[in-house]
Amino acid sequence: MIDLRRSRYAEAVQDQSLSLFFSGHAPLRTADEFYPFTVNRNFYYLTGIDQEHVVLVIAKGANQVKSFLFIEKIDPVKALWDGAGLTFEEAAQQANIDIENVRDIDTLDTFIAQMLSTTRRALFGAIDTVYMDLERLNEKVPATEPIRYGTTLKELYPYVQLKTNQMILAELRTVKDETEIHEMKKAIAITKVGLDRIMDHLKEGRYEFQVEAEYNYVLNLHRTSPSFGTIAASGKNATILHYRDNASAIEPGSLVLFDLGCFSNHYCSDITRTYPASGTFTKRQKDVYETVLDVNKKAIDYLKPGMTLKEYNDYGKMLLTEGAKKLGLIKEDAEIIKYYYHSLGHFLGLDVHDVGNYAKPIPEGAVITVEPGLYIAEEGIGIRIEDDIMVKVGGNINLSKDIIKEVKDIEAYMKK
């Protein structure tokens, strides 16, 4: 499957080109302490390798494509302190690359120089284009390793044309293969266990972080971690979309919104559920909850391949506007912004807010979140219900269907 992904990538780039992918490095935290390493997702997608300081090179000539992997040799001293990395043989097997094309990372620059010189034209032709992921989130974010390496390449080889492959990878990664769906299902299954434990331990008077700890306990048992900062927001806190303090006491009679997920081999889950701290919804809470749940269900059915994300979001907004009117929250459509102020969903995969071409129609095989919500600060009510949906012709697949969300099911579970 990994080599098929590389083949599809190679079809999208021009002949006589090199493509470089960097696994990355753990950033410095303070003194001699580093943050945990997080592998570059494009590199991982094309290699399946989760290790620092590794580079994948894909060379495409007029008639052939070859993949090369550059990795550190095993350092016996470093192995005593941090553990041994992959051997060349293990890396070759994991990435499905011929062992003769796995090389010492110290030879990378020489290899690139040879590939960009006339001495290799008989093999790959006159290579004059280098693809890298040159995306930069904004001007305040430090330059990425591909950007720094690209700057050096331009200084050494002014004739080389640098091109970004970010959108090529984004479109490839949008459509999930069987392996990816399998991993996402595993992440969602762990999330379900965590949410069940949350309901087991959710009580009025406890602090939000105490209930969050119950979820983290499940993740630790499964040797995984949150796929993003967990939101455990009670009462009015749930009307803050990215509330992360999780520091308030859970007031009697309040609702608690949990927006959370975890990883399975770097593939994410992203689920939101809202529960009554007392175990029972009040009439008003139930009315608002049922309104959001109705939109959640209708949006899952409405979502189809070939639809744009704008069409999908507009549909959800229209339904929430109708619901807000029936609840007596608004009279005019434009007023919905007071109670609903985010999009209906996003791509999901190796990243929580996964890559994709958001301007193009949604392809079959994409995984999209469906997460309508209503946020009524003056009533201390914030409700969001989120599922992870695989978009399919003939009917979508709700990957999170086993995580309960009906009022009767939630109340019955919390009473047992």
C-alpha positions in Angstrom: 0.0 0.0 0.0 2.9 2.4 0.8 4.5 1.9 -2.6 1.1 2.4 -4.3 0.9 5.8 -2.6 4.4 6.7 -3.9 3.4 5.6 -7.4 0.3 7.8 -7.3 2.4 10.7 -6.1 4.9 10.1 -8.9 2.2 10.2 -11.5 1.3 13.8 -10.4 4.8 15.3 -10.7 6.7 16.1 -13.9 9.5 14.0 -15.4 13.1 14.8 -14.7 12.3 15.8 -11.1 13.3 15.0 -7.5 10.9 15.0 -4.6 12.3 15.3 -1.0 10.4 14.5 2.1 11.8 15.0 5.6 10.7 13.1 8.7 11.6 16.1 10.9 13.2 16.6 14.3 11.9 17.1 17.9 12.1 20.8 18.7 14.1 22.1 21.6 12.0 22.7 24.7 14.5 24.2 27.2 18.1 23.6 28.1 18.8 20.0 27.0 15.1 19.0 27.1 13.3 18.4 23.8 9.6 18.1 23.0 8.4 14.6 22.0 9.1 13.9 18.3 6.1 14.2 15.9 6.8 12.8 12.4 6.0 14.8 9.4 2.7 13.5 8.1 3.5 13.6 4.4 6.7 11.7 5.0 4.9 9.1 7.1 2.1 8.7 4.5 4.7 7.8 1.9 7.0 5.6 4.1 5.2 4.3 7.2 8.4 5.2 9.1 8.2 7.1 12.4 11.7 8.2 13.2 13.7 11.4 13.3 16.3 12.6 10.8 15.1 10.4 7.8 14.7 11.7 4.2 12.8 10.1 1.4 13.8 11.0 -2.2 11.7 10.1 -5.2 13.5 10.5 -8.5 11.4 10.5 -11.7 13.0 10.3 -15.1 11.3 10.0 -18.4 10.9 6.2 -18.2 11.4 5.3 -14.5 10.7 6.2 -10.9 12.9 5.2 -8.0 12.6 5.8 -4.3 15.6 6.3 -2.0 15.7 6.4 1.8 18.4 8.2 3.8 18.6 7.2 7.4 21.1 7.4 10.3 23.4 4.4 10.9 23.0 2.7 14.2 25.2 4.5 16.8 26.0 2.0 19.6 26.6 4.8 22.2 23.3 6.6 21.2 21.5 3.3 21.4 22.5 2.9 25.1 20.9 6.3 25.9 17.9 6.6 23.6 17.5 3.2 22.0 18.6 2.0 18.6 16.8 3.3 15.5 15.8 1.3 12.5 18.5 -0.7 10.7 18.8 -0.2 7.0 17.1 -3.6 6.5 14.2 -2.7 8.8 13.7 0.7 7.2 13.7 -1.0 3.7 11.0 -3.5 4.8 8.9 -0.9 6.6 8.9 1.5 3.6 8.9 -1.2 1.0 12.0 0.2 -0.7 14.8 -1.9 -2.2 17.6 -2.3 0.4 20.2 -1.0 -2.1 18.3 2.3 -2.2 18.6 2.8 1.6 21.6 4.9 2.4 23.4 6.7 5.1 21.9 10.2 5.8 25.4 11.7 5.7 25.5 10.9 1.9 22.3 12.8 1.1 23.9 16.1 0.0 26.4 14.3 -2.2 23.5 12.2 -3.7 21.5 15.3 -4.5 24.6 17.0 -6.1 25.0 13.9 -8.3 21.4 13.8 -9.3 21.4 17.5 -10.2 24.6 17.2 -12.3 25.1 16.1 -15.9 26.8 12.9 -14.8 23.5 11.3 -14.1 21.6 12.3 -17.2 21.9 8.8 -18.7 19.9 7.5 -15.7 17.2 10.1 -15.0 17.7 12.8 -17.6 18.4 16.4 -16.9 16.8 17.0 -13.5 16.0 20.6 -13.0 13.0 20.5 -10.7 12.8 19.7 -7.0 9.5 19.2 -5.2 9.2 19.8 -1.5 6.4 20.7 0.9 7.0 24.4 1.1 3.8 25.3 2.9 4.2 27.9 5.7 1.3 28.5 8.0 2.0 32.2 8.4 4.9 34.6 8.5 5.4 34.2 12.3 6.0 30.4 12.0 9.7 29.5 11.8 10.9 28.2 8.4 10.4 24.5 8.0 13.2 22.1 7.2 12.1 21.9 3.5 12.1 25.7 3.2 15.6 25.9 4.7 16.9 23.1 2.5 15.3 24.6 -0.5 17.0 27.9 0.2 20.3 26.1 0.3 19.6 24.3 -3.0 18.8 27.5 -4.8 22.1 29.0 -3.6 24.1 26.0 -4.8 22.1 25.3 -8.0 20.4 28.5 -9.2 19.0 26.8 -12.3 16.9 24.4 -10.2 13.2 25.2 -10.1 11.6 24.6 -6.7 8.0 23.5 -6.6 5.7 22.8 -3.7 4.0 19.4 -3.6 1.7 20.3 -0.7 -1.5 20.3 -2.7 -0.5 17.1 -4.5 -0.2 15.3 -1.2 -3.3 17.0 0.2 -5.4 15.6 -2.6 -3.9 12.2 -2.4 -4.3 12.1 1.4 -8.0 13.1 1.2 -9.1 9.7 -0.2 -8.5 7.1 2.5 -7.4 3.6 1.7 -8.4 0.5 3.7 -5.3 0.7 6.0 -6.1 4.3 6.9 -9.8 3.6 7.6 -8.7 0.6 9.8 -6.5 2.9 11.9 -9.2 5.6 12.2 -11.7 3.0 13.4 -9.2 1.8 16.0 -8.8 5.4 17.2 -12.5 5.9 17.4 -13.0 2.6 19.3 -10.5 3.8 21.9 -12.3 7.2 22.1 -15.6 5.3 22.7 -14.1 3.5 25.7 -12.8 6.8 27.0 -16.2 8.5 26.6 -17.9 5.6 28.4 -15.5 6.0 31.3 -16.3 9.8 31.3 -20.0 9.0 31.7 -19.1 6.5 34.4 -17.3 9.2 36.4 -19.2 12.4 35.5 -20.7 14.0 38.6 -21.8 17.4 39.7 -19.1 19.1 41.8 -16.2 17.4 40.2 -13.7 19.6 38.3 -13.5 19.4 34.5 -9.9 18.3 34.6 -10.8 15.5 36.9 -13.2 14.1 34.3 -10.6 14.7 31.6 -8.2 12.6 33.7 -10.6 9.6 33.3 -10.3 9.9 29.6 -6.5 10.2 29.7 -6.4 7.0 31.8 -8.0 5.1 29.0 -5.6 6.5 26.5 -2.6 5.6 28.7 -4.0 2.0 28.9 -4.0 1.9 25.1 -0.6 3.5 24.8 -1.9 6.5 22.8 -2.4 10.2 23.4 -4.9 12.9 22.6 -5.0 13.9 18.9 -5.5 17.5 20.0 -6.0 19.4 23.3 -9.0 17.8 25.0 -12.0 20.1 25.6 -14.0 19.3 28.8 -16.3 22.3 29.1 -19.1 22.6 31.5 -21.9 25.2 31.5 -21.0 28.5 29.9 -17.5 27.3 29.2 -19.0 25.1 26.4 -19.9 28.2 24.5 -16.2 28.9 24.0 -15.2 26.8 20.9 -11.5 26.2 21.9 -11.9 26.2 25.6 -8.8 24.3 27.0 -8.5 25.4 30.6 -10.7 22.5 31.9 -10.4 24.1 35.4 -13.9 24.9 36.5 -16.1 23.0 38.9 -19.1 21.3 37.2 -22.1 23.1 38.5 -25.3 21.2 39.5 -27.7 20.8 36.5 -25.1 21.8 33.9 -24.2 20.2 30.7 -20.6 19.2 29.9 -19.3 19.2 26.4 -16.4 16.9 25.5 -14.5 17.4 22.3 -11.7 14.9 22.1 -9.8 12.3 20.1 -6.8 10.1 20.0 -4.3 8.5 17.7 -3.9 5.0 16.2 -0.6 4.9 14.3 -0.9 8.7 13.8 -4.5 8.5 12.4 -6.9 10.6 14.4 -10.4 10.4 15.8 -12.3 13.6 16.5 -15.5 13.2 18.5 -17.8 15.5 20.4 -20.5 14.5 22.9 -22.5 16.5 25.4 -23.7 15.0 28.6 -25.8 16.2 31.6 -23.8 16.2 34.8 -26.8 15.0 36.7 -27.4 12.2 34.4 -30.7 13.7 33.1 -31.4 16.5 30.7 -33.7 19.3 31.7 -36.6 20.0 29.3 -34.8 23.0 27.9 -31.5 21.2 27.6 -33.2 18.3 25.8 -35.0 20.6 23.4 -31.7 22.3 22.4 -29.9 18.9 22.3 -32.5 17.3 20.1 -32.3 20.3 17.7 -28.6 19.8 17.3 -28.9 16.0 17.1 -31.5 16.4 14.3 -29.0 18.5 12.3 -26.2 16.0 12.9 -28.3 13.2 11.5 -29.6 15.1 8.5 -26.2 16.4 7.6 -24.7 12.8 7.7 -27.4 11.8 5.3 -27.0 14.9 3.1 -23.2 14.6 2.7 -22.3 13.1 -0.7 -19.3 12.7 -3.0 -19.2 15.6 -5.5 -20.7 18.1 -3.1 -18.5 21.1 -2.1 -17.8 21.8 1.5 -19.5 25.1 1.0 -22.7 23.4 0.0 -22.4 21.1 3.0 -21.7 23.9 5.4 -24.6 26.0 4.0 -27.0 23.2 4.5 -26.0 22.7 8.1 -26.3 26.4 8.8 -29.7 26.5 7.2 -31.0 23.7 9.4 -29.5 25.3 12.6 -31.1 28.6 11.7 -34.5 26.9 11.4 -33.9 25.1 14.7 -32.8 28.3 16.5 -36.0 30.0 15.4 -38.2 27.2 16.8 -36.3 27.4 20.1 -37.1 31.1 20.3 -33.5 32.1 20.1 -33.7 34.2 16.9 -36.2 35.8 14.5 -34.0 36.7 11.5 -31.6 34.3 9.7 -28.6 36.7 10.1 -28.9 36.4 13.9 -27.7 32.7 13.8 -24.1 34.0 14.2 -24.9 34.7 17.9 -25.4 31.0 18.5 -23.5 29.1 15.8 -20.1 30.4 14.7 -18.1 27.6 13.1 -18.2 25.4 10.1 -20.1 22.1 10.0 -17.0 19.9 9.5 -13.6 19.3 8.1 -11.4 16.6 6.6 -10.0 14.1 9.1 -7.0 11.7 8.8 -3.4 12.0 9.7 -4.2 15.4 11.0 -7.3 16.4 13.0 -7.9 19.3 10.6 -6.6 17.2 7.7 -5.2 18.4 4.4 -7.4 18.5 1.3 -8.4 20.8 -1.5 -11.2 22.6 0.2 -12.1 24.3 -3.1 -12.8 21.1 -4.9 -15.8 18.8 -4.6 -15.6 16.2 -1.9 -14.3 12.9 -3.3 -15.6 9.4 -2.4 -13.5 7.9 0.3 -12.9 11.2 2.2 -13.5 11.3 5.9 -15.4 14.4 7.1 -16.5 15.4 10.6 -20.2 16.4 11.1 -20.3 18.7 14.1 -23.3 21.0 14.4 -23.7 23.0 17.6 -25.7 25.7 19.4 -24.1 27.9 22.0 -26.4 29.9 24.3 -24.1 31.8 26.7 -27.0 33.5 28.5 -28.5 30.1 29.4 -25.2 28.4 30.2 -25.8 25.9 27.4 -23.3 24.8 24.8 -24.1 21.7 22.8 -22.1 20.1 20.0 -22.5 16.6 18.6 -19.7 15.3 16.3 -19.2 12.1 14.3 -16.6 11.0 11.8 -18.1 10.1 8.5 -16.6 8.2 5.5 -18.2 9.7 2.4 -19.5 6.9 0.0 -21.7 6.7 -3.0 -24.9 5.0 -2.1 -24.7 5.9 1.6 -22.1 7.2 4.0 -20.4 5.2 6.7 -20.6 6.6 10.2 -17.3 5.4 11.7 -18.4 6.5 15.2 -21.9 5.1 15.1 -21.2 3.0 18.2 -20.7 6.0 20.4 -24.1 6.7 21.8 -25.8 10.1 21.3 -29.5 9.7 21.7 -31.0 11.3 24.8 -32.6 8.1 26.0 -29.4 6.1 25.6 -27.2 8.6 27.4 -29.6 8.9 30.3 -30.0 5.1 30.5 -26.2 4.6 30.5 -25.6 7.3 33.2 -28.3 5.8 35.4 -27.0 2.3 35.4 
